[in-house]
Amino acid sequence: MKIAPRRSASHLVALTALALSSCGVEPLPLEERPLLGSAEAALNGAVAIAGHVGNASSNAGMSGVVVQLSGAVSAQAVTDSHGNFLFTNLPAGAYTLTPVKPGATITPAAVNLGSLTADHIQSFTCAGACGAGPSVDPYKEIAIVDPSVTQDARASNATGGPWSFRYLIEQMTPSGVDPADFVAEWLEGFQPLTINGYPTTTRGMSSLTNLWPTRPDGKLDLAQAPFQLLGIFNRTDLHASGSGEARFVFGIIPPNHFIAGMTVIFEYRLPTNSAVPDRHSWITRFHALGQLAFGAQYNEELQEITDLFTQRGSERSTMGNPNASALGQLRTSESLMGAPWSWREFHLVPEPTGYQAFLRLVEAAQTPDQQLNGDAGLEAFLLANRTGIIAGVTPLDASFLGGEAEGNIVPSATKWAFPGTDEPLRHAFAGQTCNGCHNAETDQLATFYHVAPFAPPGPDGTGVLSNFVKQVEIPRRVSFMQNRLTCSTLAGTCSPGSESVVP
């Protein structure tokens, strides 16, 4: 199996993240020692220092902590939206790390690493004002799941409201193509296929189509699509460049509660344009929602934001994209169509003979095919790239990627396991895969789902969210927003978004 070369990084300092654009778990507390035997340490005599700053309660990553490096080389890094930092291409020598954030208590206050000849990973715990900044209402600004939003008329498929499954599909359908035909092309991605040399599992597509009423012409009726809005999510914490993402999550509407689940996630790259020229502007727009009460005005303001990235060609920055859409990817999480649970990723892929693009199944981001669990070639790759994988900056070689992530109702049955790896490496790798993130490495509210299609939402809608989202993800995303609302670019205290390790 081919081993990918080490990713190049700017001299001395690179700012990185643990998680992918949609998956990722917080790191285990790491043993504070040099990583003896790291293959990367031997490159040109250089070493790397990686680390994580987490809050004291859940280890959720804390943004905007300035980490000062002194010793053989002096440099500075700022923890990203997952609380991670990384210094690379350092000459071997003695180093000290000192994390600083005004008003916060960080433990340990400083670490003398001694004379390094190999890579090192260091954890810190942050308390006090580690997440300090303006008040952020997470359920108005970050994870918007209140029934006044998800049950608003804007989410109606019957009327094609701007937050409906129907509308979002129509806005990305190529001009001149029936949206029902566009959906039929998408559903072909649930047939047995071979992606990157690996076969995908057989899915019982009739389980979905039987729930989906048809038009008089026999085509699927988008006005009666069996998907209801579960939430709208601000993901401005993603990507080191650009402005991040925003997402719509839909759940299957069952005729009863005895069928298996399915969610469909529309993931949009936030465009930069005259209305919102940068990440700070997007964060400011979402933050302003926190000052409003749920209701008519809130929904009007939220729609003004969502129209900027959901409408076909609404902004000039989307005109070069397939079908003039800002969609980055569409992903599905389902056990509706059979066992095992399956996670799939679809991209708008242009036809070779024209400008029309259709949703086609592609490799699942950062997720090897399940038959490679325990594979000696993949294990060798993990061991050779240990530091980069723990820091979240080394992408898997493309040859490992399969067309779906799979899971078992008993998470341990499909847990990634490699006998020659240590637990911090195994956990970091597994948490970056889609099935690890949605099954074996996190504490779920409902099996496989961070936004559960069948969970009782409760009066505020938060019942659909997994404990991991509420206890780990929400605190770190709040910390990121607080930092970006108050940081100074000139002072170098602005936390970057977490960059996907997928090229």
Residue, then its C-alpha position, 0 to 999 in steps of 0.5 A: m500500500k502506498i504511503a503518503p508523504r508528509r504534508s509540507a507546512s510553513h516554517l516553524v508554525a502551522l495552525t491546525a485542527l483535530a477534526l474533519s469538516s463534519c466528523g471528529v472527536e475530542p482527543l484523549p488526555l495525552e501522555e506528556r512525553p516525546l513521541l519516540g520512534s516517530a518517523e516524522a522526527a527523522l526528517n532532516g533532523a526536524v521535530a514537531i510540537a503539537g498540542h491541545v487546550g481543553n476546558a476542565s469539564s469536558n476537554a472541549g477544545m478552547s479557541g484563542v489560547v496563545v501558545q508561546l514557544s521559546g528555546a532553540v527557536s521562538a514562535q507563537a501559535v493560537t489554538d484553532s477552533h478545536g483547541n489545537f496548535l502545532f509547531t513544525n520543522l523545528p530544529a532539535g533542541a531545548y524548548t518551553l511551551t507557555p499558554v496564555k489567555p487573559g483571565a484564564t487559568i491554564t494548567p500547567a502554566a508552562v512546560n519545559l520540554g527539555s532537549l527534544t530529538a523527537d516529536h512531542i505532544q502536550s496537553f493543557t487544561c483551561a479554566g476560568a475565563c478560557g471561553a471569555g467573550p460576549s455572551v453567545d446563545p448557542y441555540k439561536e446562533i450555532a445549533i438552531v433546532d427550536p420548533s418555531v424554526t423547524q416547524d415554520a412554514r418555511a420548512s414546508n415541502a408542500t409549499g416549497g418553503p426556503w428551508s424545505f428539502r424540496y427547495l434546497i434540491e430545486q435550487m441545486t438542480p441543473s437548469g432545464v432538468d426536472p428536480a424529480d429526475f435529479v433526485a432519481e439520479w442521486l438515489e442511484g448512489f444507494q445501489p451497489l457501486t464500486i468506489n475507488g476499487y471498494p464495493t459499497t453495500t446493497r441498500g434496500m432503496s424501496s424502503l425509502t421510495n415506498l415512503w415517498p409519494t409519486r406524481p401522476d407521471g410516476k416520478l417522486d413528488l418533492a412536494q411530499a418528500p418524506f423529510q422534515l427539517l431538524g435544524i440549521f447549523n452555523r459551522t463558521d468554525l470550519h476551514a482555516s481559509g474561507s468562511g466556514e460552512a452552514r448546514f441543514v439537517f433533515g430527518i425521515i418522516p415515518p408513517n410510524h415509529f417502527i422504521a429505522g432512521m435516516t438523516v440528509i445533511f446539506e453542507y454549504r461552503l459560506p461564500t464571500n461577497s459584498a454582503v458578507p466579505d469574510r468569516h467575521s462578517w458571517i459570525t457577526r450575522f449569526h451572532a445578531l440572531g442571539q439578540l432576538a426572541f424566537g418568532a417572526q422577526y427571528n425567522e425573517e433575519l435567519q432567512e436573510i442569512t440562509d438565502l445568501f448561500t442556498q439560492r442558486g446563483s444568488e451571489r457572484s461567488t457561486m457562479g463558477n460552482p456546479n449548477a451555481s450552487a454553494l453546496g460543498q457536499l450532501r451526506t446521508s446517515e441511515s439504517l433505513m435501507g438495511a444493515p449495517w448503518s451506512w454513511r455516504e457522501f455526494h458531490l455535485v459532479p459535472e457531466p463530461t459532455g456539458y455544464q450540468a452537474f448531478l449528485r454522485l457518490v464519492e469517497a467518504a471523507q477520511t474514512p477507509d473502507q471497512q475491510l481495511n480495519g486492522d490492515a497492515g498497510l493502513e497500520a503502517f501508514l498510521l504509525a509513520n504519520r503518528t504526529g500528523i494524525i494526532a494533530g489532524v493535519t495528515p490526510l489519509d492516502a486516497s487509496f484507503l478511502g471507500g465509498e461509505a462508512e459503516g457501523n454496527i448497532v454494537p459499536s465495539a463490533t466495528k471499532w477501528a483496531f490496529p494491534g500495533t498502535d497506541e490508544p491516542l493514535r488509534h482514537a485520533f484516527a478513528g475519531q476523524t473517520c465518519n463511522g468512528c465519529h458517529n458510532a464507536e468513539t463518541d457518546q451518542l443520544a441515539t445510535f449513529y446520530h448526532v442529530a437524531p431523526f426520531a428523538p423527541p425534540g422537547p419544547d426547545g428542540t434540543g432533544v434531537l442533539s446527542n450528548f456529545v454535541k451538547q457537552v463537547e461540540i457546543p462549548r468549543r463552538v461557543s469559544f470559537m465565536q467568542n474569540r473571533l468576535t473579540c480577537s485582534t488580527l494585528a495582535g495575532t490572537c484570532s483563532p483559525g477555523s479547523e481545517s479539514v485534512v482532506p485536500 
